[in-house]
């Protein structure tokens, strides 16, 4: 999802090899958790929150100078559990939305520094 933001905007040009780049987007997942927000009468979760904490950096390739960084970028997505037999499906959909929305927020946060 992060690469999509670089591709769909014309501010940066994406290259196929790191050695051709002026700057490199680097990141890693610090944590990915889910927690219950509300419960059904049967004590099963009715709604959950998925939270991701990322270490994100935009770095000049040759010098290694950090252009922008957020070492604890946090995003979350709330979602309903409508079928207790298919919680994985609800979580997967939430994870997809979280990645798209989180990537947009991170990209815009990075650009706000320019």
C-alpha positions as CSV (number, residue, x, y, z in Angstrom):
1,X,0.0,0.0,0.0
2,X,2.9,2.4,0.7
3,X,4.4,1.9,-2.8
4,X,0.9,2.6,-4.3
5,X,1.0,6.1,-2.8
6,X,4.4,6.8,-4.4
7,X,3.1,5.5,-7.8
8,X,-0.2,7.3,-7.8
9,X,1.3,10.7,-7.1
10,X,3.8,12.4,-9.4
11,X,5.9,13.9,-6.6
12,X,8.4,10.9,-6.7
13,X,9.5,8.5,-9.4
14,X,9.6,4.9,-8.4
15,X,12.5,2.9,-9.7
16,X,13.0,-0.9,-10.0
17,X,16.4,-1.1,-8.3
18,X,17.5,0.6,-5.0
19,X,20.9,1.6,-6.5
20,X,18.9,3.9,-9.0
21,X,17.1,5.7,-6.3
22,X,18.0,9.0,-4.7
23,X,16.0,8.1,-1.5
24,X,14.6,4.9,-0.1
25,X,11.4,4.2,1.9
26,X,12.2,1.8,4.8
27,X,9.9,0.3,7.3
28,X,9.2,-2.5,9.7
29,X,6.3,-3.6,11.8
30,X,6.9,-3.1,15.5
31,X,3.6,-4.6,16.6
32,X,0.2,-5.7,15.3
33,X,-2.5,-6.3,17.9
34,X,-6.2,-6.8,18.2
35,X,-8.3,-6.0,21.2
36,X,-12.0,-6.3,22.0
37,X,-14.0,-3.0,22.0
38,X,-17.4,-4.4,22.9
39,X,-18.9,-7.8,23.7
40,X,-22.0,-9.7,22.9
41,X,-24.2,-11.1,25.7
42,X,-22.3,-14.4,25.3
43,X,-19.0,-12.7,26.2
44,X,-17.7,-13.0,22.6
45,X,-16.3,-9.9,21.0
46,X,-18.8,-8.0,19.0
47,X,-16.3,-5.3,17.8
48,X,-12.5,-5.3,17.8
49,X,-9.7,-2.8,17.1
50,X,-6.6,-3.8,15.1
51,X,-3.6,-1.6,15.9
52,X,-0.3,-1.5,14.0
53,X,2.8,0.3,15.2
54,X,5.4,0.8,12.4
55,X,9.0,2.1,12.2
56,X,9.0,4.2,9.1
57,X,12.0,6.1,7.5
58,X,12.6,7.9,4.2
59,X,16.4,7.9,3.8
60,X,18.8,9.4,1.2
61,X,20.4,6.4,-0.4
62,X,24.0,7.5,-0.7
63,X,24.5,9.5,2.5
64,X,22.1,7.5,4.7
65,X,20.7,10.8,6.0
66,X,17.2,10.4,7.3
67,X,14.8,12.8,5.4
68,X,11.8,11.9,7.5
69,X,11.1,9.3,10.2
70,X,8.4,8.2,12.6
71,X,9.8,5.3,14.7
72,X,6.4,4.6,16.3
73,X,3.8,5.4,13.6
74,X,0.5,4.1,14.9
75,X,-2.7,3.4,13.0
76,X,-5.8,1.5,13.9
77,X,-9.0,0.1,12.4
78,X,-12.2,-0.8,14.2
79,X,-14.4,-3.6,12.8
80,X,-17.4,-5.6,13.8
81,X,-17.5,-9.4,14.3
82,X,-20.8,-10.3,12.7
83,X,-20.0,-14.0,12.4
84,X,-18.1,-15.7,15.2
85,X,-17.3,-18.5,12.8
86,X,-15.6,-16.1,10.4
87,X,-13.5,-13.7,12.6
88,X,-10.5,-14.3,10.3
89,X,-12.5,-12.8,7.4
90,X,-13.4,-9.7,9.4
91,X,-9.8,-9.4,10.5
92,X,-8.4,-9.7,7.0
93,X,-10.8,-7.0,5.7
94,X,-9.8,-4.8,8.6
95,X,-6.1,-5.4,7.9
96,X,-6.5,-4.5,4.3
97,X,-8.3,-1.2,5.1
98,X,-5.7,-0.5,7.8
99,X,-2.9,-0.9,5.4
100,X,-4.4,1.4,2.8
101,X,-5.5,4.1,5.2
102,X,-2.3,3.9,7.2
103,X,-0.2,4.2,4.1
104,X,-2.1,7.3,3.1
105,X,-1.6,8.9,6.5
106,X,2.1,8.1,6.6
107,X,2.6,9.4,3.1
108,X,0.8,12.6,3.9
109,X,2.7,13.0,7.2
110,X,6.0,12.5,5.3
111,X,5.0,15.1,2.7
112,X,4.0,17.7,5.3
113,X,7.7,17.9,6.2
114,X,8.7,19.1,2.8
